[in-house]
Amino acid sequence: MTKKIGYTLLLLIALISITACGNNNKKLNEIVEKINKSETVKNYKESGYELKASSTGNTLSITTNTDGTKRKVSFTLDGDIISNENLTYENLMEAMILLNGIGKTYGYKEGELTQCMNAFPDQIENYTLEKEGLEWIMDDEKISLKVDLSKKIPLIDMDQYYLSTDSLDMIKEYMSEKNYGNQSGRIGNIAYDVFVNEDENTITIGQVEKLSDSAYKSILSALEVMYGKETSNHFQEIYPKFVDEKTTIEAFTIETNYKIEDQEDSMFQGTKVVQVTIDNHKVK
């Protein structure tokens, strides 16, 4: 009787182990499928580089072959936690590919999670495994990554970020020294180019998907740096919101749906663009 109970117990333990392994495989296989069918992998293949994800047991591996250099990086699943605490900076690509695949299992768009991480690394490092389901630690020598697959890593609301007056140091310098030039960059989902010239200045703002208050506030910030708070407020009185057609009132011409030459190859790729042109001779 004792032997029969012992045999039954061992069989039950074995079945539990097989079930757990099957669940792990199911989780990892879904991520592997999302990675291998992603636009990232497709773009790498079109460029002549090999990139493939695979899983065995509780291990997910990403294999790359770039310029003849082969590399394999593995992540281990323990319960709901997939991790590799000893990544190097050379493995940053594989970490981002994994996170992109995980993000797609949440229903996020291609690159949506990783773009968020790249745009706000300081805030991402404040995420915790317990709350947001992500632990991302970077030091001088290595990267540690842990993801709780039972949680959905939240995206940072990039619409809250806009071009501020503090961001336009180069424009402040141009204005104070009466020099000409431009300053451009990205903040959140805002792309911007502010250009200072003798006869007219331009403010070009692009925003992902649609122009919102973030784009409008970015214009006001640029105007304040170039002409002062009073002029910025006056623009706000003239244009309390974006207009549908190209419009000129006093010194200010505003054009929404502005078309930039070679936009798809620029930082304005994938954005709706508005441009404000200011006639310096008419500014009060």
C-alpha positions as CSV (number, residue, x, y, z in Angstrom):
1,M,0.0,0.0,0.0
2,T,2.8,2.4,0.9
3,K,4.6,1.7,-2.4
4,K,1.4,2.4,-4.3
5,I,0.9,5.8,-2.5
6,G,4.6,6.7,-3.2
7,Y,4.3,5.8,-6.9
8,T,1.1,7.9,-7.2
9,L,2.7,10.9,-5.4
10,L,5.7,10.8,-7.8
11,L,3.4,10.6,-10.8
12,L,1.4,13.6,-9.5
13,I,4.6,15.6,-9.0
14,A,5.8,14.7,-12.5
15,L,2.4,15.8,-14.0
16,I,2.6,19.1,-12.2
17,S,6.1,19.6,-13.5
18,I,5.1,18.9,-17.0
19,T,2.1,21.2,-16.8
20,A,4.3,24.0,-15.4
21,C,6.8,23.5,-18.2
22,G,4.0,23.6,-20.7
23,N,2.7,26.9,-19.3
24,N,6.1,28.4,-19.5
25,N,6.5,27.2,-23.1
26,K,3.2,28.8,-24.0
27,K,4.3,32.1,-22.6
28,L,7.7,32.0,-24.2
29,N,6.4,30.7,-27.5
30,E,3.9,33.6,-27.8
31,I,6.8,36.1,-27.3
32,V,9.0,34.2,-29.8
33,E,6.3,34.4,-32.4
34,K,5.8,38.1,-31.8
35,I,9.5,38.8,-32.2
36,N,10.0,36.6,-35.3
37,K,7.0,38.2,-37.0
38,S,7.9,41.8,-36.0
39,E,8.9,44.6,-38.4
40,T,12.2,44.9,-36.5
41,V,13.2,41.3,-37.6
42,K,11.9,42.0,-41.1
43,N,13.9,45.1,-41.5
44,Y,17.1,43.3,-40.3
45,K,16.6,40.6,-42.8
46,E,16.1,43.1,-45.6
47,S,19.4,44.6,-44.6
48,G,21.1,41.3,-44.8
49,Y,21.3,40.6,-41.1
50,E,20.1,37.4,-39.3
51,L,17.9,37.7,-36.2
52,K,15.8,35.0,-34.7
53,A,14.2,34.2,-31.4
54,S,13.6,30.6,-30.1
55,S,12.6,28.9,-26.9
56,T,13.5,25.6,-25.2
57,G,12.0,24.7,-21.8
58,N,12.2,27.8,-19.7
59,T,14.8,29.6,-21.8
60,L,14.1,32.2,-24.6
61,S,17.1,32.9,-26.8
62,I,17.7,35.6,-29.3
63,T,20.4,34.8,-31.9
64,T,21.9,37.5,-34.2
65,N,24.4,37.5,-37.0
66,T,25.5,41.0,-37.9
67,D,28.5,41.6,-40.2
68,G,29.6,38.0,-39.7
69,T,29.6,38.3,-35.9
70,K,27.3,35.7,-34.3
71,R,25.8,36.2,-30.8
72,K,23.3,34.4,-28.7
73,V,21.7,36.0,-25.7
74,S,19.3,34.0,-23.4
75,F,16.7,34.9,-20.9
76,T,15.3,32.6,-18.2
77,L,11.7,32.2,-17.2
78,D,11.1,31.4,-13.5
79,G,7.4,31.4,-12.7
80,D,6.2,34.6,-14.3
81,I,9.6,36.4,-14.2
82,I,11.7,36.4,-17.3
83,S,15.2,37.8,-16.7
84,N,18.9,38.2,-17.5
85,E,20.8,40.1,-14.8
86,N,24.1,40.0,-16.5
87,L,23.6,41.7,-19.9
88,T,26.3,43.9,-21.3
89,Y,25.8,47.1,-23.3
90,E,26.5,45.0,-26.4
91,N,23.3,43.1,-25.6
92,L,21.1,46.2,-25.5
93,M,19.7,45.3,-28.9
94,E,18.6,41.9,-27.7
95,A,17.0,43.3,-24.6
96,M,15.0,45.8,-26.7
97,I,14.0,43.1,-29.1
98,L,12.7,41.0,-26.2
99,L,10.8,44.0,-24.7
100,N,9.3,44.8,-28.1
101,G,8.1,41.2,-28.3
102,I,6.7,41.3,-24.8
103,G,5.0,44.7,-25.6
104,K,3.3,43.2,-28.6
105,T,1.8,40.4,-26.5
106,Y,0.2,43.2,-24.5
107,G,-1.3,44.6,-27.7
108,Y,1.1,47.5,-28.0
109,K,2.1,48.7,-31.5
110,E,5.5,47.8,-33.0
111,G,8.2,49.6,-31.0
112,E,5.8,51.4,-28.8
113,L,7.2,50.1,-25.5
114,T,10.8,50.3,-26.5
115,Q,10.4,53.9,-27.9
116,C,8.9,54.8,-24.5
117,M,12.0,53.3,-22.7
118,N,14.4,55.1,-25.0
119,A,12.7,58.4,-24.7
120,F,12.5,58.4,-20.9
121,P,15.3,56.1,-19.5
122,D,15.4,57.9,-16.1
123,Q,11.7,57.3,-15.5
124,I,11.9,53.7,-16.7
125,E,14.7,53.0,-14.2
126,N,12.2,54.0,-11.4
127,Y,9.8,51.2,-12.5
128,T,9.7,48.3,-10.1
129,L,9.0,44.6,-10.7
130,E,6.2,44.6,-8.0
131,K,4.3,47.7,-9.3
132,E,4.9,48.1,-13.1
133,G,6.2,44.6,-13.8
134,L,9.7,45.8,-14.9
135,E,13.1,46.1,-13.3
136,W,15.6,47.8,-15.6
137,I,19.0,48.5,-13.9
138,M,22.0,50.0,-15.8
139,D,25.4,50.6,-14.3
140,D,28.8,51.3,-15.8
141,E,29.4,47.7,-16.7
142,K,26.2,45.7,-17.1
143,I,22.4,45.8,-17.5
144,S,20.0,43.8,-15.4
145,L,16.5,43.1,-16.8
146,K,13.5,41.4,-15.1
147,V,10.0,41.4,-16.5
148,D,6.9,40.0,-14.7
149,L,4.8,38.5,-17.6
150,S,1.7,38.5,-15.4
151,K,1.7,42.3,-15.4
152,K,1.3,44.8,-18.3
153,I,4.2,47.3,-18.3
154,P,2.5,50.7,-18.5
155,L,3.6,53.2,-21.1
156,I,4.6,56.7,-20.1
157,D,2.1,59.3,-21.2
158,M,4.3,61.2,-23.7
159,D,1.6,63.7,-24.5
160,Q,2.4,65.5,-21.2
161,Y,5.8,66.5,-22.5
162,Y,6.4,69.5,-24.7
163,L,9.2,71.9,-25.7
164,S,9.9,74.2,-22.7
165,T,11.7,77.5,-22.6
166,D,14.5,75.8,-20.6
167,S,15.1,73.5,-23.5
168,L,16.0,76.2,-26.0
169,D,19.5,77.2,-24.8
170,M,20.9,77.6,-28.3
171,I,18.0,79.8,-29.4
172,K,18.5,82.0,-26.3
173,E,22.2,82.4,-27.3
174,Y,21.4,83.2,-30.9
175,M,18.9,85.9,-29.8
176,S,21.2,87.5,-27.2
177,E,24.2,87.6,-29.6
178,K,22.1,88.4,-32.7
179,N,23.3,85.3,-34.5
180,Y,21.4,83.0,-36.9
181,G,20.9,79.3,-36.7
182,N,18.6,76.6,-35.5
183,Q,18.0,74.1,-32.7
184,S,16.2,70.8,-33.2
185,G,15.4,67.6,-31.4
186,R,12.7,65.5,-29.8
187,I,11.0,65.7,-26.5
188,G,8.4,62.9,-25.7
189,N,6.4,62.5,-28.9
190,I,7.3,66.1,-30.0
191,A,9.8,66.8,-32.8
192,Y,10.9,70.4,-33.2
193,D,13.0,72.7,-35.2
194,V,13.4,76.4,-34.2
195,F,15.1,78.6,-36.8
196,V,16.4,82.1,-36.2
197,N,17.2,84.4,-39.2
198,E,17.4,88.1,-39.9
199,D,14.0,88.7,-41.6
200,E,11.9,85.9,-40.3
201,N,12.0,83.1,-37.7
202,T,10.3,79.7,-38.0
203,I,9.0,77.2,-35.5
204,T,8.3,73.7,-36.8
205,I,6.6,71.3,-34.5
206,G,5.7,67.7,-35.3
207,Q,3.7,65.4,-33.0
208,V,2.9,61.7,-33.3
209,E,-0.6,60.9,-34.6
210,K,-2.1,64.4,-34.0
211,L,-1.4,67.9,-32.9
212,S,-2.4,68.5,-29.3
213,D,-1.9,71.0,-26.5
214,S,1.7,69.7,-26.3
215,A,2.4,71.0,-29.8
216,Y,0.6,74.3,-29.0
217,K,2.6,74.8,-25.8
218,S,5.8,74.1,-27.6
219,I,5.1,77.0,-30.0
220,L,4.3,79.3,-27.1
221,S,7.6,78.4,-25.5
222,A,9.6,79.1,-28.6
223,L,7.9,82.5,-29.1
224,E,8.6,83.4,-25.5
225,V,12.3,82.7,-25.9
226,M,12.6,84.6,-29.2
227,Y,10.4,87.6,-28.5
228,G,9.3,87.5,-24.8
229,K,6.3,86.6,-22.8
230,E,4.1,89.5,-24.1
231,T,4.5,88.4,-27.7
232,S,3.8,84.8,-26.8
233,N,0.6,85.9,-25.0
234,H,-0.4,88.0,-28.0
235,F,0.0,85.0,-30.4
236,Q,-2.3,83.1,-28.0
237,E,-4.9,85.8,-28.4
238,I,-4.7,85.8,-32.2
239,Y,-4.6,82.0,-32.5
240,P,-6.3,80.4,-29.4
241,K,-6.2,77.1,-31.3
242,F,-4.9,75.6,-34.4
243,V,-6.5,76.6,-37.7
244,D,-7.4,74.3,-40.6
245,E,-5.9,76.3,-43.4
246,K,-2.8,78.4,-43.8
247,T,-3.5,81.7,-42.2
248,T,-1.6,85.0,-41.7
249,I,-2.5,87.5,-39.0
250,E,-0.2,90.4,-38.3
251,A,3.4,89.0,-38.1
252,F,2.4,85.4,-37.7
253,T,1.7,82.8,-40.4
254,I,0.5,79.4,-39.2
255,E,0.2,76.3,-41.4
256,T,-1.0,73.0,-40.1
257,N,-0.5,69.8,-42.1
258,Y,2.8,71.4,-43.2
259,K,4.7,69.2,-45.6
260,I,8.4,68.8,-45.0
261,E,10.8,67.7,-47.8
262,D,12.0,64.2,-47.2
263,Q,10.0,63.9,-44.0
264,E,10.2,60.1,-43.9
265,D,13.9,60.4,-43.6
266,S,13.9,63.0,-40.9
267,M,13.1,63.2,-37.2
268,F,9.6,64.4,-38.2
269,Q,8.8,60.9,-39.6
270,G,5.4,59.7,-38.5
271,T,4.3,63.1,-37.1
272,K,1.7,65.7,-38.0
273,V,3.5,69.0,-38.5
274,V,2.6,72.6,-37.9
275,Q,4.9,75.5,-38.9
276,V,4.7,79.1,-37.6
277,T,6.6,81.8,-39.6
278,I,7.2,85.1,-37.9
279,D,8.0,88.3,-39.8
280,N,10.5,90.0,-37.6
281,H,9.7,93.4,-39.1
282,K,6.1,93.2,-38.0
283,V,6.5,91.9,-34.5
284,K,5.4,94.5,-32.0
